[in-house]
Amino acid sequence: MSTTVESSDLASMDRAAKNRFLITLASTLAVGFGVFLSGFVINEPAPYELYMAVLIVVWALFGLRFSRGVVVLLGLLVMFNLGGWLSVGQMPDLKTAPMYMAVSLFLAFTSVFFAAIIEGNHRILSAIFNGYLIAAVCTTMLGILGYFDAFPGADVFTRYGRAMGAFKDPNVFGPFLILPIAWLVHGILVGNLRSLPLRLIPTLILTFGVFLSFSRAAWGMAVIVIAGLALALFIRSPSRLFRLRIVFLAGLAVVILLIALIIALQIPSVSELFFARAQLVQDYDNAQFGRFARHWYGLLMSIDHPLGIGPLEFGPIYGEDTHNIWLKAALDYGWIGFISYLTLTMLTLGLGLRILFRDRPWQPFLLCAYLTYVAHVVVGNVIDTDHWRHFYILVGIIWGCAALEARHPPQPSIR
C-alpha cells in the first residue's frame, strides 16, 4: 500500500515537473518570437504590436507581477503618454494622432512587460537576445538583397539607395542592428575561440547591413558600442592574458573591417554614396530650415506651447520632423512628457551604471543592452527615437536587470 502511494506521488510530481517545463518552454518561445517580430516594422500597427498585445494579455491572465521598480517604470511611461494625450487635445484636426498615441502607449506597456518577465526569470534574456539576433540577420539579408536588386521587387527593402530591410526607414534599420552586433562581439571577446566562426559570420553580415544603411547615426553607434564593450571588458578583467586577448581581437577586427571597407568601396554606387554620407554635416543640416535650424525653431515653439502642439504636427509646419528626441518629447508630449522622458532617461542611465560591473548571471546581457542604450541616447540629439520598438526593449532589459538586482542578495563585504 505504501509503495503504491509513493509511486502515485512520484508520477504526480513527474507530471507536474513536465507541465512546468512545457509551460516554461512555450512562454520562452513565445517571447522570443515576439522579439523576432520587432525586426519587421513597415507599417503601424505592425505585426509586432498585434502579437505582443495578445502575449501580454495571456501573460497577465496567468500571473504577470510588477515589483516596486517596475511600477516606477510604468508610472514614468504613463506620465509621458499622458502628456501626449494632452498634446493631442491642442490639435484642431486630429488626423492620425490618436493612432500614433495608441502605439506610443502600447510600446510603453511592452517595455514594462519585458522588465517584469525578466525580473520573474532572468533566463528569459537568452530568448530575447536570440529572437533579436535571428530577426536582425533576417532583416539584414533582406536589406542586402534589396540593395543589390537580387530579385524582382527587391527594391522594396531599400530607400534612397540605402538598405532598410523590413523597416520604413534606413535610419531605424541601422540602429536596430547595434544590439545583436554588441552581443556577438561580446561572445567573440569572451567566448571560446573555437566558436569564433559561428559568431564571426553573422557579425560580418550585420556589420555590412549597418554599412549599407548609410546611416551616420548607426555608424557612430557601432563605434561607440564596440569600443565601449572592449573598454568595459578590459577594465573589468584583472587577467593580463585576457586583456591581451581583447587588444589582439580588437586590432584584428579593425583590420578586417578596413579590408572589408576597401573591398566594398570598389563598387562605384557604394563608394559614391559612402563619401556623400560620410560628411559630418550635410547640406540639409545647415539649410535655412535644415536640421539644426529646426532645432532652434522647435525650442522656441516648445516654450510657447507647454501642453505641446500635437503628435506629428511639427513636420508639416517646417517640412521635416524635429530629428531630436528632446524636442520631439517637448512638442509632441508637452512639458509633462518632456520631464517624464528626461527623468526616465536619467534613471535608466543611473540604474544601469550602478549595477553594470557586478558579477551576475545577467551581467553580459545588461552590459550589451546598456551600451546600446547609451548610444541611442547620444544619437537622440540628432534623430528621433520615438516609436523604435527595439528602444523600448532596451529600456525593459535595463529596468528588468535593475529589478533583479534589488532581489539579489548583496555580496558579502571583504575585510
N, C-alpha and C positions, 0 to 999 in steps of 0.2 A: 504493500500500500504506500509506504513512504517513498519507495523508488519510483512508483508511478507518478506521485505528486511532484517529485523533484524533476522528473523527465518532462512533465507538462509545464512546470515553471520555466525550465530551460528552453523549451520550444517557444514559449510565450516571449521570453527575453530575446531569443534569436529573431523572432518575427518583428518585435519592436525595434531592435537594432537595425534590422534590414529596412524597415519602413523609414526610420530616421535617416539612414544612408540614402535611400531613394529620394526622400524629400530634399535633403541637402544637395544631392546631385542635380535634381531638377531645378531647384532655386538658383544654384550656381550657373547652370547652363542658361537659364532664363535671363539672369543679369548680364552674363557675357554677351548674349545675343542682343540685348538692349543696347549695350555699349557699342557693339558692332554696327548697329543701325545709325549711330551718330555720325558715321562716315559717309552718309548718303543723304544730303540735305539740298535738294534742288528747289523745292517749293515749301511754303509754310501753309498749314501744318505739315510736317514731314512724317514719314512712316515712324520715325523715332518717337515723336510725340504720341501718336496713336497707340503704339505698342507699350511705351512706358506708362501711359495713363492706365492701361489695363493691369500692368505689372504692379504698379503702386497700389491700386485698389485691392488686388488679390493679396498682396503682402500685408496690407493694413488689416484685412479681414482675419489673417492668421497670426497677428501679433507683431506689428511694427511699433517699436518703443523708441521714445525720444528722451534722451538724458538732458540734464540741465544745459550742457554745452551746445547740444544740437538745437534746443529750444531757443537759445540766443541767436544762432544762425537763422532759424526760422523767423524770429522776430525782426531781425535786420532786413531780411529779404521781403517780408510782408510790408514793412515801412517803406522800403524802396518802391515797391509796386503801388502802395497807397498813394505815394507822391505822383506816380504815373497816371493813376486814375483821376486824381485831382487835376492833373495837367490836361487830360482828355476833356474835362469839363470846361476848359478855356477855348475849345475849338468851336467855331461857328458851324463847321461841316466836319463830321466825324470821320468820313472817308473809311480807311482801313484801320483806324486807331484802335477800335475795340478788339479786333482780331490780334493786332500787334501786342496789346497789353495782355490778352488772354495767353498768348505764347510766352510772354515775359513771366507772368505769374506761374505758369506751368513749369518753365525751366527752373524757376526758383525752387519749386517743390521737388524737382529731380535732384537738385543739389542737396537738399535736406534729406531726401531718400537715400542717396549714396552715403552721406555721413552717418545716418542711422544704421544702415545694414553693415557698414564697415565696423562701426563700434560693436555691433552684435557679434560679428565674426570676422576677424582680420584676414582670414584665409580667402574671403571673397575678393580681396585685392588682386589675387592671381587671375581670377576670372575677368575682372575689369580690365586689367592690363593686357591679357591675352586677346580678349574681344576687341580692344582698341587696336592692338597690333595687327590683327587679321584685317580689320576694316581699313587701316592705313595702307597696308600692302595692296589690297584690292582696289581702293580708290586711286592709289598712285599708279597702278598698272593701267587703269582707265585713262588717267591723265597723260601718261607717256604714250599710249597707243593713239590717243586723240591728237597729241602734239605732232606725231609723225604721220597722222592720217592713215593709220594702219588698215582701216576698213571703211566702207561707205557709211557716212553719217558719224564717223568718229569725232568730227569737229565739235560735236555737242559737248564734249568734255574739255573744250578749250574756250578761251575768250581773249580777244585782242592779241592772238598769237601766243597766249600763255596757257600752260596746263592748269586746269582747275579740278580735275577729277569729277566726282559726283557732287560737286558743290556749285553754288551760284556765283562764286567769286574766287579768283586765284588768291586773293588776299586773305581768304578764310582757309582755303585748301592748304596753303603753305604752312601756316601756324598750326594747323591740325596735326601735322606730321612730326612736330617737335617732341612731344612726349614719348612716342614709341622710339624715336631716334635716341632720346636720352636713356630709355630703358635698355635698348640694345647696346649702346656704348657702355653703359654700366656693366652689363653682362660681359662685354669684351674685356673691360679693365679688371674685373674681379673674378671672372669665371674661369673655368678650365680651358686652357689653350687648345685642347683637342676639339672643343665645341666651337672654336673660332669661326670656321667656315659657315656653320649654321646661323651664326649671328651676323657675319660679315655680308652675306648675300642680301638679306632684307635691309641691312643698314645702307648698302650702296643703292638699292632700289629707292628707298625713302629719301636719301640724300639727293639723288638725281631728280626725284619728284619736287623737292624743295627748290632745287636749282631751276627746273623748268617752269615753276610757278612765277619766276621772275618777280617775286615779292621781296622788296628790300627789307621789310619788317621780318619776314621769315628767315632771310639770310642772317640778319643781325641776331635774331632769337637763337638760331642754331649755334652761332659762335658763342653767345652768352652762356647757353645751357651746357654745351660740351666743355668749354673752358672752365665753367663753374663746377661741373661734375668732377673733372680731373683735379682741380684745386681742392675741392672738398675731400675727395678720397686721399689725396696726398697729405693733407693736414691731419686727417683722422687716423691714418695708419702710422704706428710707431716703427714699422718694419722698413729698414733701408732697402731690402730686396724688393719689397712691394712698391716702394716709391720709385725705385729704378725701373721697375716694370711699367709703371704708369708713364714715366718720362719717355721710355722707349716706344710704347704703344702710341702715345700721343704724337711723338715725332713721326712714327710710321704712318699714322692716319693723315697727318698734314701732307706728307709726301704723296700718298695715294690720291688724296683729294686734288692736289695740284696737278698730278698727271692726268687725272680724270677731267679736270677743268681744261687743260690744254687740248686734250683729245676732243672734248665737246665743242670748244671754240673753233675747231676746224670746219664745223658745219656753218656755212655763211649766215643762215637765218638765226641760228643760236648766237653767233658772235655779234651780229648787228643789234639784236635785242638786248643782249647782255651788257654791252657797253653803253647802250642808251639807258638801261635801268640802273646801271652801277653808279650813275651820278647821284651824289648825296641829295642834291636839290634839283628837282625837275622844274620845267618851265611853268607848269600849272601850280607849283607850290608858291611861287613868288608873284603870280599874276595879280591884277587888281582885286579880283575876287577869288584868288587862289587859296590853297590850304591854310597858309599862315595868316592871311588877311581875314579869312573866315573865322579863325580862332579869336581874333580881336573883336570882330563884329558879334560873334556869339557870346563873348564875355560881357560886352555892353548890353546885349539883349537879355542875358540871364539876370543882370542886376535890375532891370526894369520889369521883369516878369517873375516874381518869387514863386508863383504856382506853375511856372513853365508855360510853354507855348503849344504843347501838344506833341505827341509822338510823330516823327517823320515830317514835321512842318518846316524845319529849318532848310532842308534840301530844296523844296520848291521855291523858297524865297531867294536863296543865293545860288541856285543851280547845282550845288553839291552838298552832301552831308557835312557835318562838323569834322569828321575824321579826328575826333578827340573824345575819349570816353568820359572825361570830366565835364566837358561842355555838353556832351550827349546826356549825361545824368542830370545836369542843371536845367537844360532846356526841355527835355522830354519827360523828366520826372520831377522837375521843380526843386526848390531848395530842400524840401524834405527828402526827396530821392537822392540828391547830391550828398547831403550829410550822412544819410544811411549808407550810401555806397562808399564814401570816404571812410566811415567807421568800419565797415566790413573789410575794406582793403587793409587798413592798418592792423586790425585784429588778426586777419588771416596771415599777414606777414609776421606779426609778432608771435602768434601761437606756433606757427610752423618753425620759426627760427629757434624758439625756446627748446624745442624737443628734437631738433634736426639731427644732432650727433649722438643721441642716446642709443645704446645697444638694445634694439628691439627687433622682433621678427619682421615688423612692417617698415623698418627704417629705410631699406633700399627703395621701396615704393614711395615713401614720403619724400626722400631726397630728390628723386626724379620729378615728382609732381611739384614740389616746392620750387625748384629751379625753373621749371617750365612756367609756373605761375608768376614768378618774379619777372621773367622775360615778357610775359603778357602785360604785366603792369607797366613795364618800361615802354613797350610799343603802344600802349593805350594812349600815350600823349600825341601820337600821330595817326592813330587808327581807331575805329570804333569796334570794340569787342562785345558789344551788347548783342544778345541772341546767338552767341557762339556756343553751341551745345557742349563742346569739349571744355570750355572755360568753366561752366557750371560743374562739370565732372571734377575738374581740378580743385575747385573750392570744396566740393563734397569730400574728396580724398583727404585734403589737409585737415578739415574740421573733424572728419571721422577718426583720423590718426590722433588728433589732439584729444578727442573724447576717449579713445583707447588708453592714452597715456594717463588720463585722470583716473582710470580704473586700475591701472597697473600699479602693483606695489612698488614703493620707492626703493631705489637701490641703496643698500647699506653704505654708510659713510666709512671711509678708510681712515683709521687713526694710527 
